Amino acid sequence: MFKIDNLFVSYDSIEALHGISMHIESGEVVALIGSNGAGKSTLLNTISGLIHPVKGTIVYKGEEIHKLAPNEVVSRGICQVPEGRRIFYSMTVQENLDMGAHLLRDQAQIGQNLERVFQLFPRLAERRHQEGGTLSGGEQQMLAIGRALMSNPQLLLLDEPSLGLSPVMVEDVYRVIVEIQTAGTPILLVEQNAYQALSVATRGYVIETGDITLEDTANRLLENEEVKHAYLGE
């Protein structure tokens, strides 16, 4: 479904990604774990069209997309939930969700997407007329995920969804991640919280300073001594 091959990305003269290759199959949750500065967000931003690679290809459903603009990537069915949520603080919950559906023209589909978001996040339904900036951090994360789901994504990119959240809220967000995957939407999940990410993932990649250093099933990565030592605190 989705394949990255030999991807190089630079900021000016500084190379941030050094020949990254990975793939995602239909229905998978693929975890990408690594420390701060490893290149996780750079990779997601490159997939989303915010950065264009120096070399290499990104192929989605048989089409090369690495030269497309961000709106063209979204129109293909790829949507990113950015690190830090980046909701519109002065807009209501409903208005934020409407922004997520701005490329859709089918009003029936938009209505179905909205109903799905409110089923996944009942708290958003309760606060639909409340400004986004008045929500708690966890509620803002729900809103960021809900906004992405309004675009009817065929591949969802999640960048640090547990960052800054309480343990209870992390559990709630990951419950929804599992529900989204169970409904058939594949997910590329970027996390520093390696245990949480690998617990819901099918497969995983470890990225270190711009290189993929490990690739395996999620269960095997959880048992890998190197991963335990570096990312699981064992």
C-alpha angles and dihedrals in degrees: 000000000000130000136176116196127192095330119189120186127181137186103213102307096341115098111219102175121036111201101317117191126180142135141210125208126208113283096012132131105212117191122211110195131182144123128278111296094018093121102260098129091039089058093049092047089051091051089049093053095247089117126030119216125242090220140359136049140268112202122190120184090340096311126108106234104169093102096048125110117247094257090052091052090051091048088057089059103263116125131176129211100206127222110265093029095252095207122165101265098196093048125082124251089256092050091049090052091047088056089058090059097047094115093052122091101180105096092193090055091048090052091050091049091050092050090050092051091051091048091052093042110028089173090066090055089053091051100037093125094043121103114256093233092062094058123101119255092260093049090050089054089051089051092050091052091044091051089054092049090054088070089062093237123206090195122027122204113201117192114198097325093176096050112132096355129131117251090253092052092045088055090050093049092048091049087059092046089057091048091051091050092045089054088058106262112132116224135204103205119197114194145156087201092082097176093052093047096046091046091067100029131099094208136359145206128205116214123196123180093335099317132101103234101172136025125178145119113302092246093053092048089053088056095042110115093215092052092046092053098043103035112013100051094239 
